[in-house]
Amino acid sequence: MKLLVVEDEIGIANFLKQGLEEEGYEVLVANDGQSGLEMAISHKPDLILLDWMLPKLSGLKVCESFRKNNTATPIIFLTAKDTVQETIEGLKAGANDYIKKPFSFEELLERIKIHFRTTKEVDVLTLGKIKIIQSKHQVFSENNEISLTQREYELLIYLIKNKGKVCTRNQIIEDVWDIHFEYDTGVIDVFMNAIRKKLNLSKEDESIKTIRGVGYIAND
């Protein structure tokens, strides 16, 4: 498993790198927010340990920016900030967990293991010839990696997680688009056409079937 530590205090960064490598993890280190964000995107770590107060780009901004393209990789904030409002702010930015400095290394290890157990259980989704590795934000069709936009990815994930159930256009627009008022659901059809084209699914393919006048259903 590959971990990314984004920490500007060199002593803490080195301590974490050494300790985690002794536990068998591959560890990458960034000492500022900007390089941390770039490494998170390019190296695709399995989990990120992220300091809040960082030079160049705050941990909060790193988290928010990273979450625009990756919704699955666990992020644990390591920070001295511990007010309720700050905790909520971190979670809203996309963090999965929060551990206050100074912290026990043993507690950190257990939290990392918990997140790996959780993500492993639901990491790989399949639908016919389609496979999605959520922690890597990767989509494959017949072993060929496919590039989807964030909204296309979210829509495909939603249909697969609701496999065997008819998902109405209104449900999709509320749950995927997070729009809770009257809205033109025809936009969903545009995205579905794009997904089918990228995944090389014909209209007759039963993997994702159109229920005329209602919505869509995903089937194995």
ZALOZA-703855 format. One line per 8 residues: their letters; for each residue x, y, z of C-alpha. Coordinates in nm, 2 decimals, padded with zeros to 4 digits. Example, Ala and Ser with C-alpha at 12.3 -4.5 7.8 and 13.67 -1.06 7.14 Angstrom:
AS> 01.23:-00.45:00.78 | 01.37:-00.11:00.71
***
This chain:
MKLLVVED> 00.00:00.00:00.00 | 00.12:00.35:-00.09 | 00.08:00.64:00.15 | 00.14:01.01:00.09 | 00.25:01.22:00.38 | 00.20:01.59:00.33 | 00.38:01.76:00.63 | 00.60:02.07:00.64
EIGIANFL> 00.76:01.98:00.97 | 01.06:01.78:00.85 | 01.11:01.60:01.18 | 00.75:01.48:01.19 | 00.76:01.39:00.82 | 01.07:01.18:00.86 | 00.93:01.01:01.17 | 00.62:00.91:00.99
KQGLEEEG> 00.81:00.79:00.68 | 01.04:00.58:00.88 | 00.77:00.43:01.11 | 00.53:00.36:00.83 | 00.80:00.20:00.61 | 00.89:-00.03:00.90 | 00.53:-00.14:00.90 | 00.56:-00.23:00.53
YEVLVAND> 00.40:00.07:00.36 | 00.55:00.26:00.06 | 00.57:00.62:00.17 | 00.59:00.94:-00.03 | 00.65:01.27:00.13 | 00.57:01.63:00.03 | 00.67:01.93:00.24 | 00.42:02.19:00.11
GQSGLEMA> 00.06:02.19:-00.01 | 00.12:02.25:-00.37 | 00.37:01.97:-00.42 | 00.14:01.75:-00.20 | -00.16:01.81:-00.43 | 00.05:01.74:-00.74 | 00.19:01.42:-00.59 | -00.16:01.31:-00.48
ISHKPDLI> -00.29:01.34:-00.84 | 00.01:01.20:-01.02 | 00.12:00.91:-00.78 | -00.23:00.80:-00.69 | -00.16:00.69:-00.33 | -00.39:00.45:-00.14 | -00.42:00.69:00.15 | -00.31:01.05:00.23
LLDWMLPK> -00.19:01.18:00.57 | -00.24:01.56:00.54 | -00.13:01.84:00.77 | -00.37:02.14:00.79 | -00.12:02.42:00.82 | 00.11:02.40:00.51 | 00.31:02.65:00.30 | 00.20:02.74:-00.05
LSGLKVCE> -00.14:02.57:-00.02 | -00.33:02.49:00.30 | -00.42:02.13:00.38 | -00.79:02.23:00.35 | -00.73:02.36:00.00 | -00.54:02.05:-00.10 | -00.82:01.83:00.03 | -01.09:02.03:-00.16
SFRKNNTA> -00.89:02.04:-00.48 | -00.81:01.67:-00.47 | -01.17:01.57:-00.40 | -01.28:01.74:-00.73 | -01.11:01.45:-00.92 | -01.10:01.17:-00.66 | -01.38:01.08:-00.42 | -01.25:00.75:-00.29
TPIIFLTA> -00.89:00.78:-00.16 | -00.90:00.81:00.23 | -00.76:01.14:00.37 | -00.66:01.17:00.73 | -00.59:01.52:00.87 | -00.30:01.55:01.11 | -00.34:01.88:01.29 | -00.34:02.08:01.61
KDTVQETI> -00.67:02.23:01.52 | -00.95:02.06:01.72 | -01.25:02.29:01.76 | -01.59:02.15:01.65 | -01.61:02.41:01.37 | -01.27:02.32:01.24 | -01.34:01.95:01.25 | -01.66:02.01:01.05
EGLKAGAN> -01.47:02.23:00.80 | -01.22:01.95:00.74 | -01.49:01.69:00.69 | -01.68:01.91:00.46 | -01.37:01.96:00.25 | -01.36:01.58:00.20 | -01.15:01.44:00.48 | -01.24:01.09:00.61
DYIKKPFS> -01.07:01.12:00.95 | -00.90:01.36:01.19 | -00.63:01.30:01.44 | -00.50:01.57:01.67 | -00.13:01.65:01.72 | 00.05:01.52:01.92 | -00.08:01.18:01.85 | 00.01:00.82:01.93
FEELLERI> 00.18:00.64:01.64 | 00.00:00.32:01.73 | -00.34:00.50:01.71 | -00.25:00.64:01.37 | -00.16:00.29:01.25 | -00.49:00.15:01.37 | -00.68:00.43:01.19 | -00.50:00.37:00.87
KIHFRTTK> -00.58:-00.01:00.89 | -00.95:00.07:00.95 | -00.97:00.29:00.64 | -00.79:00.02:00.43 | -01.04:-00.24:00.56 | -01.33:-00.02:00.47 | -01.21:00.08:00.12 | -01.10:-00.27:00.04
EVDVLTLG> -01.45:-00.40:00.10 | -01.61:-00.17:-00.15 | -01.31:-00.07:-00.37 | -01.37:-00.28:-00.68 | -01.71:-00.25:-00.86 | -01.80:-00.46:-01.16 | -02.07:-00.46:-01.42 | -02.04:-00.70:-01.71
KIKIIQSK> -01.71:-00.60:-01.89 | -01.68:-00.29:-01.68 | -01.46:-00.27:-01.37 | -01.40:00.03:-01.15 | -01.13:00.06:-00.89 | -01.26:00.34:-00.67 | -00.94:00.40:-00.47 | -00.75:00.47:-00.79
HQVFSENN> -01.04:00.64:-00.96 | -00.99:00.41:-01.26 | -01.25:00.27:-01.50 | -01.18:-00.03:-01.73 | -01.38:-00.18:-02.01 | -01.25:-00.51:-02.13 | -00.92:-00.43:-01.95 | -00.88:-00.10:-02.14
EISLTQRE> -00.87:00.20:-01.91 | -01.13:00.46:-01.99 | -01.12:00.83:-01.91 | -01.45:00.97:-01.77 | -01.53:01.31:-01.65 | -01.61:01.34:-01.28 | -01.98:01.36:-01.34 | -01.97:01.06:-01.58
YELLIYLI> -01.78:00.87:-01.32 | -02.03:00.96:-01.04 | -02.32:00.86:-01.26 | -02.17:00.52:-01.35 | -02.08:00.45:-00.99 | -02.44:00.53:-00.88 | -02.59:00.30:-01.14 | -02.36:00.01:-01.05
KNKGKVCT> -02.42:00.06:-00.67 | -02.79:00.04:-00.74 | -02.75:-00.27:-00.97 | -03.07:-00.44:-01.04 | -03.29:-00.14:-00.94 | -03.45:00.10:-01.17 | -03.31:00.45:-01.11 | -03.55:00.71:-01.22
RNQIIEDV> -03.42:01.03:-01.38 | -03.55:01.23:-01.08 | -03.36:01.01:-00.83 | -03.04:01.04:-01.03 | -03.07:01.42:-01.06 | -03.12:01.44:-00.68 | -02.86:01.19:-00.57 | -02.59:01.25:-00.83
WDIHFEYD> -02.64:01.61:-00.93 | -02.76:01.70:-00.57 | -03.04:01.91:-00.73 | -03.36:01.91:-00.52 | -03.58:02.13:-00.73 | -03.75:02.10:-01.07 | -03.48:02.06:-01.33 | -03.44:01.93:-01.69
TGVIDVFM> -03.35:01.57:-01.64 | -03.27:01.54:-02.01 | -02.91:01.63:-01.92 | -02.88:01.27:-01.78 | -02.94:01.13:-02.12 | -02.65:01.34:-02.26 | -02.42:01.20:-02.00 | -02.54:00.84:-02.05
NAIRKKLN> -02.48:00.87:-02.42 | -02.12:00.99:-02.35 | -02.06:00.70:-02.10 | -02.19:00.44:-02.34 | -01.98:00.57:-02.62 | -01.66:00.58:-02.41 | -01.73:00.23:-02.27 | -01.82:00.10:-02.62
LSKEDESI> -02.17:-00.01:-02.51 | -02.43:-00.04:-02.78 | -02.79:00.07:-02.72 | -02.88:-00.30:-02.71 | -02.63:-00.38:-02.44 | -02.81:-00.50:-02.13 | -02.54:-00.38:-01.89 | -02.70:-00.04:-01.87
KTIRGVGY> -03.06:-00.05:-02.00 | -03.28:00.25:-02.07 | -03.63:00.22:-01.92 | -03.82:00.45:-02.16 | -03.99:00.74:-01.99 | -03.85:00.64:-01.65 | -03.47:00.61:-01.62 | -03.20:00.35:-01.62
IAND> -03.11:00.01:-01.47 | -02.77:-00.16:-01.45 | -02.76:-00.54:-01.48 | -02.49:-00.80:-01.49
***
